[in-house]
């Protein structure tokens, strides 16, 4: 692996963040006197990360909706025969999940919201509820969509139901969301290698409280919540837990969790590519000792605030031209990866900004085919259809991309040979590769992230044999991280531009760093609260 800033920070780290395999929850304790031996628990939610700076609109087609048995099967820790499966009567209602994208169409959101509420009404009441959300959903015409959904869920459930929420660490925790739920936690790793661990932790904590004899009244089963927002908003590519200071800060989260009087601790980075007042870092520590959870929340918040100037990109962050120059010069570092970060579909980019592809096609170094360059990817069903009609080996000239997010280039012309056509991908639909000189441009029928080696090899491409691989991504997911012998994070345009200050936020809360660098020092005093039952 290349000697990047990230690698050096990892090597120098004084603290070691836990591996995903080390943070699964242990066995449930015995049901205590007065506890519920087999509580009735509903499951529902909506999960999407939405950039309000992307022109992409996330409609019905963007969401995979799971209900009933399909939703139950979605959670590996609730498989048949597992301890958690047998500990409750599970009632899976409905859950919508989408690849990150633009804001959600109001009618799509309302339809999913109504389905959740109707399910609660038809199949309730519940002792507990697993509320599975992302935390960075934006809906056209709304502010704080997750809080709106949480309030509606709470209103239908009533006050007697204990609600546990699982979130992405790039979600946002407003006071309104906090007040509607009882237990709330988020991922502790970025990249998110602990997705399922986190969801299991949310369920484990819910079951533990329902099985406890903390009090006969549901109020006593509710832990206190110590919450505060930290006025810092940074992109995930500056807050990876692979490197300091996020690595050290997140290593302190399980330390706080295992403090006497604490049930759970969580630190949210927030979502940088939406323009809403809730978008900032946050800390929540839950537990039964009010003083302890407040102290731990304030300790974690202070650590995050004090480190605000120390966060760095996970790799050298350069303009695209300089990134390509570096890749060309590093002839002994093959394959060399370049993150086309501004249009990353897994952060909310439209996925069809074609500016980077145009720059690659214009480079004379790639015109002759002596170097192999892979670009992944652009979704453009019209261009895919042109390639399909031409067939493998056919010569085509077509405009690609820029139909949803035109960026600085709009559609880009490419003339070349159809290298491969691959049908049937569950996410992408039909995928084609167009070879122009040494550039192999992957064009997909639908939006798709390229995170795994199999995403390339199924198209007849060998990323190990390529000189340069350009991927619409920010920090590299594990397989790509292992693949890369060199790596640059290119500061490219798009709806998730890493240069936050040029995006044009207008509605953030006052004093958020780095948008305001001379704001007064925040008090960072935790609010301790617990939802009443009456």
N, C-alpha and C positions, 0 to 999 in steps of 0.2 A: 504494500500500500504506500502511496505517496506520502511524503513528509509535509502534510498540510498543517495549517494553524490548528485545526481540530485535533489531529493526531498528537501534536505536541502538547496541547492542553490536556488531553486524556492521559498521556504519559506522566505529566507533571502533577496530575490531580492528587490532592492530599486525601480526598475522600473518594469512596467507591460506591457508585449508585448500584442498587440491587439489580441482578439480571431478572428478566421476566419470569424465568422458571423458579425463581426464589421467592416470589411474592404472591403465590396462590394462597388462598385462605385455608386454615386448618380445619379439622372436624368441628362440627357444631357441638356446643356443650349440651348437657342434659336439659330437658324442659324443667324449669323451676316451678315451685308451687305457685299457682295462680297464673302461670304462663300458658300460652296456647300451643297445644301439642301438634295440631295440624291446621294452621290458619289458612284462610282463603285469601289468595293473592292474585290480583289482576296484573296484566302486563300490557302496556301500550306506549306509544310515543311517536315522534317525528324526528328524523335526523338528517340534517343537511347543513353545510357550511356555505354561506351565501355572500358573494362579493357584491356590494352595492356600486362598485366601480366597473363592473362588467355589464355590457349590454345584453348578455345572455339572460333568458327568462326560463326559470325552472318550472315547467308545467307538469301535467299528469304523466307525460312520457318519461320524465326524469326519475320517477320514484318506483322502486320495487316495494309493493305493499304485501306484507305477510299477515296472515290471520290464522287463528286456531292452531292446528297441528304444525303448519309450516312455520309459524312464529315460534312455537315451542322448540322445534327442531333447530332453530337458528342459534340457540344458546347451548354451546357444548357442555357447560357445567350443569345443565338441566336435562341431560340425557337420561334415558330409561335406566333405572338401577342406581343412579347417583344419589348421594346422601341428600343433596339439596332438593332433588326432584321428589324424594319421598317425604320431605319435611313439611310439605304444604299441599293444599289443593290448589293447583295452578289454573288460572283462567286467562289464557292468552287471547287478547282482544284483537287489536290491529296496530301495526307499526309500519310507517313509511320511511324508507331510507333511500337517499339519493347520493350519487357522486356530487362533490361540491360543484357549485355553479353560480349563476346569477341569482337574483332575488326570486322568491317563489311567487308564482301567479296567485292573486288573492283567491280566485275560485278553487284552485288546487288545494291551497291551505285550508280553506273553509270546508271543503269536501272531506279531507282527512280528519279535521277537527270534529266535524259532525259525526263521523264514523266512530271515533273514540268515545265521544259523549254518549252516543246511542248504545254502544257496547256496555259502558258502565251502567247505564240505565236499565238495560235488558238483563244483565248478568250479575249485577251487584246484589246485596252489599258485599264489601270486601273488608277483611281485617287489615290487609296491607296492599300496597300498590307499588309495582316497579315501573317507574317513569323513566323511560330510556330515550334520552334526547342528545343532541349535539351541543347546543348552546350558542351557535352562531348562525341561526336561521334568521334571515331577513325576508319579510313579505312586503311586496309592493304596497305602499300606502300605510304601513304600520311601523311602529317603533316597539322594540322588545317583544318579538313574536313569541318567544318561549314563555315569557311571563304571561302573555295572553292565554296561551294554551294551558299553562299550569293553573291559572286562576279558574279556567273553565272546568278542568279536571277536578280541582279541589271542590268547586261548587257542586258538582254532580256527586262526588264521592261522599261529601259531608265531612264533618270535623273528626269523626270517630275512626277514620282510616289513617294508618301510618304510611306515609309516602316516602320512598327512597329513590333518589335520582342519580343516574350515572351520566357523566358528560365527558366530552373531549376537553383536554387542557387548553385548547384554543377557543373554548366557549367563553361566554360572559355571564357573570353572576350579578344581576341587579338585586336591589332590595325587594322588589316586587316578586321576582322568581324565588328568592330565598324564603319569603314569608309564606309561599304557597306549599312548600314541601317541608319534610321533617329531617331527612338524612340526605346528604348531597356530597358527591365525591367526583374526582376526575382522574384521568390518566396521569402517570408519573414519569412517562418516558416519551421522548420525541427524537427519532421516529417512534410511532405508537406501537411498540412491541407488546404492550401490556393491555391491549383493548379488552380482551376477554377476562384478564385478571381483574380489571377495574369493574366490569359489569358484575362479575361474581362477587366482588367485595361489597358492592351495593346491595346485592341480594342477601349475602351472608349477614351483613349488619342489620338488614331489615328482619330477617328471621331471628337473629339473636335477640333483638329488642322484643319481638312478639313472643318469644319463648321465655322471656325473663319475668321475674317477680318484682321488678323495680317498683311496680305499683299496680293495684288492681284497675285503676283508672288509666285509660289510654294516654292521658296527659303525662302521667309519670313514666310511661314508656318512651315518650318523646325526649331525646336529648336536647340540651341547650345548643345553640349555634352561635359561635363567635365569628362575626363576618366583618371584613373591611375591604374596601377597594384600594388598590395601589395605583396612583396616577401615572402609570407607565404603559405604553402600548408599543410593542415591538413585533416584528415578523417572526414566524417560527424559525426561519433560517438564521436568526440571531440568538435563539433561545433553545437550541438543541441540547438535550441532556447528555449528549456525547462529550460535551466540552464545558469548561468553566465559563461563567459562574453558574449557569443553570445546573450543571452536574452536581455541584456542591449544595446548592439550594435545595434541589429535589432529593438529595441524600438525607436532608434533614426532615423531610416529610414523614417517613416511617419512624424516625426518632420521636417526633411529636406524637404520632399515632400511638406509640407504645408507652407514652407517659401515663401514669396512673390518673384516672379521671377523664381520659380521652377515649372516644369511640373511633374517630376518623379525623384525618387532616388532609387538606387539599390546597394546591396552589394553581391558579389559572393564569396563563399568559394573556388571555384575551384574544380577540380576533381583530387583526389590524386592517383588514380590507373592507370593513363596513363602517359607515359614518353614522354612528348612533352614540348617545351619551353613555350607554352601558359598556361600551368597548374600552376596556382597560383591564389591567391585572386585578386579581382578587384572591383572597384567602378565606377559607372557612375551616374552622376546627369545631367538631361536635363532641359533646361529652356531658357528663353529669356534674363536673366541678366547674362552676362558672369562672372562678378566678384562674384556674389552670388553663382552661381553653382560651380565655382572653389573652393570657400571657403568651401562650404558644402561637396564637394567631398573630399577635403583634410582633413576636420574634421573627416569624417567617416573613411577614410583610416588611419589616425593617431590613432584613437581609436582601430582599428583592429590590427595595428602593435604593439601598446603599450601593447596590451593584449596577445601577441603571446605566452608568457610563462604561461599564466593563464588558457588556455583551458585544460579541463580534460575530460576523458571518462564519458559517461552518467551513467555508473555503474562501480562497482569494476571490473577492467580488470585484469584477472588472466589466467595463463595456464589452459588448460582444466581439468587436474587432480585436481588442487586446486579448480576449480569451482565446480566439482562434489563433492569433499569433503565437501565444504561449503553447498551445497544443501542437502547432506545426514545429516549433523549435524543440519540443521535448521528444525527440525521435526514439529515445530509449524508454519511453513511458507509454506503452500501447496496451490496451486501448486507453485513450485519453477522453474523459467524459466532460461535457459542458452542460450545465443546467440552464435551460431556456426558461428562466424563473418567472418572468413576467406574465406568462400565459399558462401557468401550471394548473391543470384541471383539478388536481386534488387539493388545491387551495381556494378554488372558486373561479379560476380563469375560464374564459369561453372555450379554449382549446382549439380555436381556428385562426388565431393571429398568425399570419404567414410572413411577417417581416423577417424573422430569423432565417427561414428557408430561402427567402430572396437574397439575403446577404451571403448565404452559403453558395447559392448558384452563381453569384457574381464574382466569387473568388477565383482568380485564374489558376490557383494551385489545385483546384478540384476539377477543372474542366477536362483534363486529359484522361482521368481514370487511374492515374498512378497511385493515388491515395483513395482509401475507402472511407466514406463518411456516411453515417446513418443519422437521419433526423426523424425523431418520433415525438409527436405525430401531429397531423392536422385532420380534423374531421370535416368532410365535404362530400355529402352523398352524390352530388352532381358529378364531381370529378371521378369518384369511384365508378359511376355508371359509364363514363366515357372510357375508362380503362378496361372495364369488364367487356364492353363491346369490341374493343381492340384486341383483347385476348393476350395471353402471355407471349411475349416476343414482339407484340405489335408496337409500332411507333405512334406516339400521340403528342399533341401540343394542347395544353389545357390550362385554364386559370384555376388556381387552388387557393382555398381559404379566404379569410377576410370578409366573409358574408355575414357573420354575426358580429364579430369585433374586427372592424377594419384596421384598427391600429394606425400606424403611420404609413402603411403600404397598400392596404386593401388587398384584393386578390392578386396573387403573384403568378406570372406565366412560367410554366415548366414544359420543356420539350425533351422527350426521352423515350425510353423503352419500358414497356410493362414487364417488370422483373418477376412479379408473382401476383397471384390472386388467391385469396384465402377466404372461404365462406364460413359462416356459422358461429362466429365468436359471440358469446352470450352478451358481452358488453358492446363490442365494436360493430357487430354485424359483419358485413363484407369488408375486408382489408386488402388494399393493393399497395404494391411497392413500385414506384416509378424511378428508374435509374437514368440520371442525367450526368454524364461524365462519371465522376466518382461518387456523386451524391445519390444516396438511396433514400428517397422521400417516402415515408409511410403515410398513406392517406386512408382514413377510416370512414365508414358509413355513419357511425355514431361516435360520440365522445368516449375516449378510453384512456386511462393512464397506463404508462409503460413502466412497470416496477420490477418485473421478473424476467429472467433470461428467456423463459419459455415464450414470453410475449414477442420476442424477436425470432427465436428459432422456428416457431410455427409458421413464420412468413418466409422461411428459407434464408434468413440472415444469421450470420454468426458474429455476435458482438465481440467475442474474444479475438476474432481475426480482423476486426475493423481498426483503422487508425484513430478515428474520432467518432464518438457517439454523442449526439446532441439530443437531450431528452427534455420535454416540457415537465420540469420538476424543480423543486427547491433543494432541500437537503436530500441526499441519496438514500433511497430505501436499502435495506441490508444487502440484497443480492447485487445491486448496482454499486454499492459501496465497496463490496469485495471485488467486483469486476475492475473498478477503476485503478489504473496505475498512475494516473494524473487526473486532476480535477480542478475546474474553475466554475464559479457561480457567475453566470453572465447576467448583467443587469439589463434585461430586455424589457420592452414595453408590454403592457397588457393590464388586465383587470386586477392582477395581484402583483403589481410593480413593487419591487423590493425597496425602491426609493420612495418611502411613504410621503415625504414632504412634497413631492410633485403630483400626488394624486388629487389633492384638493379637499381634504376633510373640512367640514364646516360645522358639524353638530356634536363634536366631542365635548365632554365635560371640561370645565376650565382647569388649566394647570397640568394637562397631561403631557408628559415627556415622551418623545423629543419635540413635540409640536410647540411646546412652551418650555423654554429652558431657564427662564428667570422668574418662574412662579414661586410663591412662598413655600417653605418646607411644609409638607403635609403632616397632620397630627398623628396619623396612623394609630388611632385608638379604636379598638374593636367594639362593635355593637353586639351585645349578648342578648339573644332573644329565644323564645320558644313559643310555638303556636298554641294558643289556648284551644280548648275543645268546646267552649261555650261563650 
